[in-house]
Amino acid sequence: MRKFRTLDEFEEEYFRKHPEEIDDYLTEIFQEYAEDNDSGALLASLRVVARVRGISEIAEQTGMTRRGLQKALSSNGNPRLENVNSIMKALGYCLTPQKIMPPAAE
């Protein structure tokens, strides 16, 4: 039986070849999350970036086990905010608020 590659595998390969695009990717996934609240999609995207940067290294920097990090970033994961913040710091980013412009009055 033929094994098909997943979208995550394609994304991971792409970002290994184009690491300079990770910044824009992270900005985009957080903007999408702000609009649709799809935490599963956000966690899947963070998982891809963590794999590109090295799961073991990220786990060590966050004080989590490798398995704990993978579980937190799984589709069934429900990480606490401090876990997400630690992961983002380990990736070299911080969580900062961005003011949302109110919709224009008609």
C-alpha positions, -999 to +999 in steps of 0.1 A: +000+000+000+013+034-009+019+059+019+009+094+011+027+125+026+007+148+049+003+185+045+024+189+076+053+170+060+051+193+029+051+224+051+080+211+072+100+204+041+092+238+027+103+257+059+135+237+062+143+250+027+130+285+033+135+293+071+134+330+063+096+327+057+088+314+092+083+349+106+056+357+081+040+323+086+038+327+123+023+362+119-003+347+095-013+318+116-018+340+147-039+364+126-060+335+113-064+323+149-076+357+160-103+356+133-115+320+136-104+307+170-093+274+155-068+263+181-062+230+163-049+248+132-027+271+153-012+241+172-006+222+140+012+251+126+033+256+157+041+219+156+055+223+121+077+252+131+088+234+163+098+203+142+118+225+118+136+242+147+141+209+166+115+194+190+142+183+215+158+217+216+125+235+220+114+210+247+147+216+266+143+254+264+107+253+276+114+229+305+090+204+289+097+169+280+098+161+243+067+140+247+050+167+267+057+193+240+044+170+212+013+163+233+007+201+239+011+207+201-011+178+190-045+182+175-060+171+209-036+194+228-049+220+251-018+238+263-020+265+289-011+300+279+022+299+297+031+268+277+023+286+244+043+316+257+073+294+265+072+277+231+070+310+214+100+323+234+120+291+226+112+298+189+125+334+193+092+352+195+069+368+221+032+371+224+022+407+222-012+423+218-021+441+186-049+467+185-078+457+163-093+486+144-131+487+150-152+482+119-160+514+100-195+528+108-218+527+078 
